[in-house]
Amino acid sequence: MSNHHNVFFSPMTGNDAEDVLALYRGYMRTGQTAARIAHLASDYPAFKATLGNTLVGFCYSNSFAPDVLELCNIYVDHRQHNLGIGSELIRLVHQAAIVDGFSAMILSNSQLYETLLPKRDPRSFYERHGYTVLLETPKTLIYSRALP
Ligand SMILES: CC(C)(COP(=O)(O)OP(=O)(O)OC[C@H]1O[C@@H](n2cnc3c(N)ncnc32)[C@H](O)[C@@H]1OP(=O)(O)O)[C@@H](O)C(=O)NCCC(=O)NCCS
């Protein structure tokens, strides 16, 4: 399944924030600022995937509660989907979260965020990575999982 051999995974830093926004803006208009992403990346688990010098994926997080980490955003360039990149990014965040003392993860996925590219339901992706649905509204799912 994993076939991301030329992709390099490393912690995201504040310097990556502009590239993260540039990649994400191809998918969704976001009010998120580079300064905010840089702040989160410096304080909480955040990883990037690069192919040569090109950013092809990222994942960053925030504290939801002192021992619960929120996965704020995970995104992989649509040309690189289904290569295992998203799986590796989420695995790295989980691993770092455990090291940092977090006991659980939480995240939301909402149909109310309009995307520029067709949107697929990431439910199978999250379920494969140990998440279950904690709360469901007509348009939004809140997922969570405990960390071992
Ligand atoms: C969800 C996402 C991060 C997965 O990254 P990836 O590198 O393609 O994932 P992997 O190769 O590790 O795993 C592939 C799985 O993701 C699912 N997937 C692939 N493309 C997807 C897409 N555009 N949207 C949602 N899920 C997708 C596949 O269905 C596959 O699961 P399956 O084998 O059960 O069908 C990536 O597809 C993406 O960036 N999607 C758009 C943004 C998004 O939905 N982010 C989550 C918001 S909460």
The ligand as a Gaussian input file, in Angstrom:
#p B3LYP/6-31G(d) Opt

LIG

0 1
 C       -7.652000      12.279000       3.398000
 C       -6.214000      12.389000       2.846000
 C       -5.352000      13.228000       3.793000
 C       -5.636000      10.997000       2.710000
 O       -4.315000      11.114000       2.186000
 P       -3.738000       9.979000       1.215000
 O       -2.266000      10.182000       1.127000
 O       -4.522000       9.913000      -0.040000
 O       -4.084000       8.709000       2.105000
 P       -3.472000       7.259000       2.076000
 O       -2.889000       6.963000       0.727000
 O       -2.616000       7.069000       3.253000
 O       -4.813000       6.431000       2.294000
 C       -5.749000       6.367000       1.256000
 C       -7.120000       6.403000       1.827000
 O       -7.602000       7.740000       1.851000
 C       -8.809000       7.805000       1.111000
 N       -8.795000       8.960000       0.215000
 C       -8.133000       9.067000      -0.927000
 N       -8.404000      10.241000      -1.510000
 C       -9.241000      10.880000      -0.690000
 C       -9.848000      12.141000      -0.721000
 N       -9.662000      13.014000      -1.738000
 N      -10.620000      12.521000       0.296000
 C      -10.817000      11.685000       1.308000
 N      -10.271000      10.447000       1.391000
 C       -9.495000      10.064000       0.407000
 C       -8.869000       6.617000       0.218000
 O      -10.229000       6.270000       0.063000
 C       -8.084000       5.613000       0.945000
 O       -8.941000       4.886000       1.789000
 P       -9.553000       3.505000       1.253000
 O       -8.371000       2.684000       0.877000
 O      -10.333000       3.007000       2.409000
 O      -10.386000       3.863000       0.088000
 C       -6.178000      13.022000       1.436000
 O       -6.949000      12.238000       0.580000
 C       -6.662000      14.442000       1.365000
 O       -5.873000      15.376000       1.496000
 N       -7.971000      14.648000       1.122000
 C       -8.530000      15.964000       0.937000
 C       -8.538000      16.762000       2.227000
 C       -9.310000      16.071000       3.318000
 O      -10.367000      15.501000       3.118000
 N       -8.722000      16.168000       4.528000
 C       -9.374000      15.706000       5.730000
 C      -10.210000      16.831000       6.269000
 S      -10.863000      16.443000       7.885000

